[in-house]
Amino acid sequence: MGLSPAVTTLCENPDDVFLDVAKLLLTYADNILRNPNEVKYRSIRIGNPTFSTKLLPIKGAVECLFEMGFEEAETHLVFPQTASVDQLRLIRESIAAEKEQRLRGGQASAQGGATASVPITSSVPSQPATPVQQPPSLESSMNFLVTLQSNFQHVMVYENPEIQRKARSCIPHEQLSSNAEKRMKEAKEADPGCKVGKEDFVVLELLRWFKQDFFSWVDALPCSRCGGRTQNTGALSPSTEDLRWGAQRVENHFCQTCQLSNRFPRYNNPEKLLETRRGRCGEWANCFTLCCRAMGLEARYVWDSTDHVWTEVYSPSQRRWLHCDSCENTCDKPLLYEVGWGKKLSYILAFSRDQVVDVTWRYSCKHPEVLSRRTKVQEAWLLHTINSLNSTKQHSLGPERKKELTDRLLVELVEFLSPKKPKPGELGGRNSGSLAWRVARGETKAADSDASKMISGFVFTPTEKEKSDKLLHIRYDASKDEYCRVSNHSEVTPGWDQCVWQTEAVFRKVESDWQMVYLARTEGSSAGRVSWKFDFSPVGMKIKCVTVTAHSQTFQSGTVCWKLQSGQTSADFSGDGEARPFPSLSGSAEFVIVAELCGGDGDAAWQHAQLFRQSLKETDDASFEILVQLENA
């Protein structure tokens, strides 16, 4: 049998490097094999000096631990009780055999033994064999350096106390804090072992406020004279005032009706954006990152070479960085861009006051593809440049802060080595911006037509309490965008798409101007469909009675068709907000609720069929409610 991929990669190291790291890996494995019931041998602290200096930098070493069965657990790698000891022994014997062969002076079983180890600040996975490429030009490297330096300098604006004070005056921080405490209490009641802290809920509240109440998206400005549509027809010369606020580029949004040029300066100064409160992703991420810092959150500005920017916020309770996209009101869905939007990623860098980090690998589940596109600069040059910038920036920091940054970086590097799997909320296309703008950027749907097959649908099944009470009570609140299991200590699940069985061409629309929210089909689609599934057979129960309350609204020729299906039985019902009982389901063990949206007229046809339309100010009304009384099967 051939060597595993990780052991093969490990064998590419020169003899002295291989022998040192093999000794360490064999020790980890033997400790578990000899002491299977000793918990201490099943955990490796990432910040341990031996691990961070002798194992982490070596190509293939951490990958071998993953192949043995170790898993990530915040600041440690852990060999769980459920892991296969046989798999551990298999990898251990492969390493031991290679070690014995090298000690005897035999030929290495894998070629490429002259590769040197890299510093621990490297975050680039092992690169697969590729054809020799023309080395990047000096001009390309210098342009990249300018980008690094420019972003590193820009984020220092967020640290200005006066600008932070101005930002805080715009933020309803007391209300956001109160909402965060309430949501945290609900989460703790639903899951007493929850490790999410108040700061995490503050981030969620800040994202929601920023998207719904504060900032607005601009494709084309309304005409300042007649209020009609304009078209971006090119650039205008920036004024002295524009340049003062960092607007090197000014767009000409021309009104054909009035023959008037409406100026749209693309401001780069977050202080000015607190006043204008509009723009595209550049302005959104810029101003939102400032708001995070003003709220006392540790945040960094994230630059993507494929033309997008967003924010990362550090979670002290989870001890990791959270992806936050204010344009999409999205948190902790880093694969959104590659899987959902279909972006071909290459370089993604995170900038904070103390550090720049190459975080590309957090946002990709296709590491080899990304590596093949990283041709702007040499990896060694990028690593050296980032290290130099960080060394300069951190020169005046105290030892405690330096250690804190190093520990965090080590945790990130381990995270990057293991590609993630997409979550349900990362499969959809982009929502911000007009359809034409998203189509032009190729960000309307997943790059892979089979992406939706990666995730199985959500099924509501009774918890122990719901089984004991013989009652399942589900409410969805569109304004809060969350499901509440009333009969299970009011357990809350945020995100309309997190509890659906199947969905096609449906998204959540927030109308900031009208302060309304609803589900609709995506622009350009002829129909949308969403369903919710309930199954009681796994817990040995059946339905006594079911009552469903659904709200939908149509305009012009739009239609919404509601169905409740169970086996061969199908019943239509209206979304008029009245509670509808279904006595025919008595004795059944499962059912599915389906809503189909179609019809409508003109360019806004997609808006003419809506589910759960609700005011953002109505935070206590359920838009969708299911009440199921149960009995033993």
N, C-alpha and C positions, 0 to 999 in steps of 0.2 A: 504493500500500500504506500502511496506517495505521501510526502509531508503535507501537513495542513498549510493553508495560505499564510498564517501568522508565523509558524515555525520556518517556512521557506523564506519569509522576509527577514526573520531574525538571523538566519544563516548567511545573509548577505553582508553581515558585519565582519570586520577583520577578526583574526583568531583571538587576540588579547581582549577585544571588546566583547566578543561572543562568550568567551570563557567566564569573564567576570559576571555578566548578566545572567548566564545560564546557572551559575552557582546560586544566585539570588532566587531565580525562578524555581529551581529545584527545592530550595529550602522552604519556600512558601507552600509548594505542593506537598512535600514530605511531612511538614508540620500537620497538615490536614489529614493526610492518610494515616499517620501514626497516632493522631489524637482527634478522631472524628467527632468527639463530643465536647471538645474544648472550644468555646465561643471565641476566645481571644485569637486563635489561629485562623479564624475565618474572616478577619477584618484587617485591611491594610489602610492606614491613614495616608492620604495623598500628600499631606504636608510633611510627612516623615522624611528627614534628610536623606536617608538611604534610598527611599523610593524616588524622591524628587531629583536626586543628582546622579544616581547610579542606574536607575531603571527607566524613568520617564523619558530621558533624552534619546534612548537607544531605539533605533528603528526595529519595529516588530515586537518589542518587549511587552508593552501594555496590551497589544493585540493578542499575545499569547495568554495573558491572564483572562481576557474576555473569552477566548476559546476554551480555556479550562473550565469556565463557568462563572467567573467573578462578574458582578454587576455593579453599576454605579449606585451610590447611596449618599448623596450630598458630598461630604468631605472624605468619604472612605470608599474603597472598593470592598464589596462583601461577597463571600461565597455562601449563598443561601442554603438552607437545609434541603430544599427541593432540587438543588443542582446535582448533576450526574457525577458520581465519584468515578465511574468508568471513563467518562470523557476526560476528567482531570488526570487520571492515570495514563490515558492514551497520549495526551499532549506532553505529560511529564516524561514518558518513556522515549518519545521522539527527540526531545531536547537532550536527554541523558545519552542516547545513542550517538547523536552528533558530537556531544562533548567528548565521549570516549574516543571517537574516531579522530578528533582533532588532537587530543592529548597523545595519541599514538603516532601523530604525524601524518595521518592519512589525508587523502584529498577531501576537501570540503564538499558536502553533498549539494550545496547550492553555490552558484557562481556569484561573482560580484563582491568578493570579500574585502575589497579595498575601500568600501564606503565608510566614511568617518561619521561619528555621532555628531548631533547638532546640539546647540545650546537649549536649555529648558524653555526659552522664550519662543521657540519655534511652534507654530500652530498649523503646519502644513502636513497633511497625511502623506504616507509613502507614495511616491509618484510611480505610476505604472510605466512599463516600457513604451516609449513613443518614438516616432521618427525624429531624427535630429533636426532641430529648427534653427533658423537664422537667429542669432542672439539679438535681443532688443537694442535699438539704437540709443546713443547717448542722449539724443533729444527726447526720446520717449521716457527715459529714466528721469531726466530733469523735469519734464512736465509732471510726472508722477510725484516727484519730490515737492514741487510747488503745491500740488493738491494736498499733500500731507501737511505741509507747513501752514498753508492757508487755513485749513480746517482746525488744526491745532491752535492756531492763534485766535480763530473766530470764537471757539467755545469759551474763551476767557471772558467774553462779554457777559455770559450768564452769571459770572461770579461778582459782578458789580453790585454792591449793596444798594445803591440808589435805584438801579433798574429792577432789582429784585423787589424792593419796596413798592415800586410802581406796579409791578406785576401782581403783588399780593393785594393791592387796592382794587384790582379788577376781579379777583377770584373770591367767590363766596366760601372762603376756607372753613368757616365755622359750620356752615351747612354741609359741606362735603365731608368734614370730619365726623359730624353727627351721623350722616348717612352711612359712612364707613363703619362706625362703631355698631350700628344697627345690623348691617350686613354680616359683620364679623360675629356678632352674637348669634345670629341665625345659623351661620355656618358651624359654629362651635356646638350649638344644640343638636344640629343634624349629625355632626361628626366630632365627638369629643376629642379625638386624636388628631384633629386638623392642625397642621403646622403653619398655616397661613396667618400672617400678622396683620395688624391694623394698617400698616403702610401699604400692603398689597391692595386692600380695599379702598384706600385713599387714591391709589393709582387708577383703579376702575372708575371711581366717582369722578376723578379729574378728567379722564378720557371722555366719559359720557357728557359732562358739562361742556368741555371744550368743543365737542362735535355738535351737540344739540343747541347750545345756548350762546356760544361765544364766537366761534370762527365760521366763516362761510367760504364755499368753494367758488372759484371764478374760472369759467371757460371763456366767456365773453361778457364784458360789462353791459348792463342795460344803458341805453343812451341817456346821458345826463339832461338832454333837452326834451325828448319825447317819451322816454322810457321804453322804447322799442328795442329790438334785437340789433346787436352789432356783430361785426366780423373782424377777427384779428387779421389785419392786412400787412403786418410787418412792424418795423422798428421806427421809433422817433428818437431824436437826440435828447439825452438826459439834461435836465436843468441843474443849476448849482445846488438847489434844494434837494433834488433827486439824489445827486452824488453824495450829499452830506449824509443821507440815510442809506447809503450803500446800494442804490439802484443804478447799476451800470447799464441796465437794459430797461427800456421803456417800450411797451407794446402799444400799437395804434389800433384801437378797437373802433372801427369806422361804421357809422350809421348811414346806410344807403338812403333812408328816408329823409334825414335832415342834412345829409352830406357833412356830418360833423365828426371830427376826430376826437375820440375819448381816450385820454392818456391813462395807461395802467403801468405805473412804475413797479418794477419787481424788487421791492425793498428787501435788503439783506440784514437790516438792523432790527433785532427783536423788540427793541423799545418802541420803534415806529409801528411795528405790527400790532402792538397792544392797542394802538389807536385805529389803524385801518381795519384790522380783524378780517382780512380776506386774502385770498391767494390760492396757489396750488401747493403741491406737496412740499416744496421748498419753504414756503412761508409757514405752512402748518407745522412742520417738524421744528423749525427754528423757534417759533413762538411757544410751542408746547414744551420744548426742552427747557426754555427759560421758566415757564410756569412750574415745571417739576422742581427746578432748583429753588424757586421762590417758596415752594411749599416744604423745603427742607429735605427733599428726596435726592438721593445720589443718582444723577442721570448723565447719560452721554449721548451725543449726537452721532447718528449712524449714517455713513455715506456709502451708497451703492453705485458702482461704476456703470451700471445699466440704467442710470437716470431715475433714481428714487432715493428718498431720505426718510428717516424715521428716528425713533428714540429708543433707548434702552434704559430701564430703571433697575437699580440694584435692590433686591429683596433681602433684608437682614434676616428675616425668619426662615426663608428658604435657602439663603446663602448662595444665590445665583442671580444672574442678570435676566430680566424679563423683557422680551420684545414688546414694544408699544407703538402702534401706528395710529396717530390721532386722526388721520384722514378717514380711516376705516372704523374707528372706535374699536380697535382690536388689541388684545393683550395676550402674550404668550402663545402666539401661533406663528413661529418663525418660518415654517415651510409654506406659508401663504403665497409667497412670491414665486417660488420655483414650481410648486405643485398646483396652486390655485390660479395664478396669473400666467403661468407658462414662461417665466423669465429665464433667460440663459445667463446665469450668474457667473461672475469671475472674481471680482474683488469687492469685499464689503469690510469697511473699517469703522471702528467705533472710537470716538474722540471724547475725552473728558479733560478736566483741568490738570490731571496728573499723568495721563497715560493715553496712548493710542494702541489699540489691539486689533489684529487681523481676525475678525469674527466670521469670516466667510463660511466656515464649516458648520456653524450653528444653523445657517439658513439653507442648507442643502442636504438632500438625501441621496445625491448622485455625485459623490466626491470625485471619481475618476473623470467624469465629464467636465466638471468645473476645472480640474487641474489642466485639462487639455486646452482650456480657453485662457489660462493665465499666461499670456505671452507678452504683456506690455513691458514687464521688467523681469530680471532674473530673480528667482526666489531668494538666493543668497543675498543679493543686493537689498531686496525688500526687508529681509530679516535684519540685516546689519543697520539699515536706515532707521527702522522702527526702534531697535535697541538704542541707537544713538540719540534719537529724539527723546525717548523715555528717560535715558540716563541724564540728559540735560535738564529735562523738566523736573525730575525727582531729586536733583542734586541738593536742594535745600530742605527736603522733607526729613522729618524725624525718623528714627529707626522703627518705631511702632507702625507708622503709616507705611513705610516701605515694606515691612513684613506683611502687613495687611494686604497690600496690592499684590505681592508675590504669591501669597496664599490663594487669593482669589484667582489669579492667573493660572495657577496649577490646576485648580478645580475646572476652569474653563478648558484647558488643554486636554484634560481627560475626557471631558464632555465632547470635544470636537472629534476625538478618535473614533467614536461610535455613531454612525449616521442614524438620525431619528426616523421614525415612521410617521406619516401624516395623520393628523387628527381630523374629525369631521369638519371643523370650521376652517380648515386650511385648503379645502378642495374647491371652493367657489372662486369665480372671477372677481375682478375689481368692481367696487361700487362707487367710488368717488370719481367725479368728472362725468361729462356727457358720454353717450354711447359712441359717438363719432370719435371722440378723443381717445377712449379706451380701445376701440377697434384699431385706430391708427397705431397705437402702441402695442397691440397684440396682447392685451391684458383683460380680455373678457371671459376667458374660460381656461380650464386646465390644459396644459400642453399635451397631456396624455389623455386620449379619449376614454381610456379605461380607468382613469384616476378614481372615479367614484366606486370602483369595485374594491379599492383598497380597504374600505371601511364597511363593516357590517352595520345594519340599521339598528336603532335603539328600540328596545321592547320594554314596555312597562310591565313589571311583575311585582306582586305584593312583597313587601318587607315582612319581617317577623311581626312587627306591631300591626301592620295592615292585615296580616293573616289572622292575628289574634282578635282584632276588632271586626274582622269580616267586612272591611270597608276600604275602598281605594278612592281617594278624592284628589283630583288633579285640577289646578287652576293655572292658566297662563295669562300674565299681565303684559300687554304689548308696550306700555309706556316704560316699565322697568325692564322689559325684555327678559323675563325670567319665569320659570315654572316653579310652582309651589305644591309639594305633596302635603296637603293640609292634614291628612290622617296619619302622617308620619313625623310628628313634631315640627310641622311646617318646614320640612327640608326644602332648600331652594337650589335650583339649578339655573344659572344664567345662560342666555343664548337660545333663541328660538329654534335653531337648527340642532341643538345638542340632544333633544329628546324626540326627534322625528324618525320614523321608520324609513321613508324614502322621500326624496325631494328632487325636483327637476325644474330648472329655470325659475326659481323663486328666490327673492331676497327681501330684506327688511329695509324699508324706505323711511327716512326721517325728513320731514319737511320743516326746516328750521323757521322759515318765514311764517308758516301757519301754525307752528307748534303742534304738529300732528305726526303720527307714526302709524305704519301699517305694513302688511306683507303684500307684495305684488309680484307679478312675473317679471323677469328681466327684460330690459328694452331689446327690441328686435326679435323676441321670441313670439310665436303664434299662440302658445299655451304654456301654462305652468301647472305643476302638480305637487302636492305635499300630503303625506299621510302619517298617521300615528298608530302604533300597534300595541295591543294589550293581550297578554297571555297568562292564564291562571293555572294551566295544567302542570307547570313545574312544581307548584306547591300543593297540588292535589285539591284544587278548589274549582268551583264553577260559578257561573253568573246567576244571581237571584233576580236582579233588575239593574238596568242601566239608564241613566239620564244624561243627555248631552245638551249643553248650551253653547251655541256658536254665533259669532257676530261677523257678518260680511256686508259689503256695500258695493253697489255697481253704479256706473255712470254711463250715459248714452247707450251703446249697444253691448257693453261689457256684461259678462255672465260669470257667476260662481255656482258650481254644482257640488253639493255636499252629498256624500254617500256613507252609509255604515254597512260594512261587509263582514259576514261571518260564515265561513264555509261556502255553501251554494246560495246562501241567503244574502240579499242586497236590498237596502231600504234607502230611498232618497229623503232628504229633509232640508229645510230652509235654514239660512243663517240670519234669522230675524231677531236673534237675541232671546227667544223664548225657550224655556227648558222643555226638551222633547224626550219623553220616555220611550223605551223600546222593549215592550213586554215579550216580543218574539225571540229575544236573545236568552230568555230564561233557560238554564240548563246547558248553555254553550260554555266553552272553556276559553274562547278567544274571539277578538274582533279587531277590525281595522277601520279607522275613520279617514276618509279621503276627501280632499278639497281640490277641485280643478278650476283654474282661472283661464278664461279665453274671451274673445270678442274685443270690442272697443273700436274707436274711430281715430284715424289720423296718426300723427307722430306720437301722440300721448295715449295710444290705445292700451299700452301696458298698465296705465294708471286707472283704467276704467273698470277694473275688477280688483277689489281689495279685500283682504282678510284682516280682521281685528283692528280696524281703523279706530284710533283713540287719541285723545289729547295728551300731550306729554305732561300736562298738569294733573291729569287724573291718575294718580298712582295707587289707588285702592280698589279699582274696578277690574274684575276679571274679564278678559276678552274671549276666553275659551275655557269651558269648565266641564269636567267629566266626573260623574258620581256613579260608582259601581258598588252595589251591595253584593256580598259573596256568601256562599254556603259550601260546605264540604262536598266533594265529589262523591 
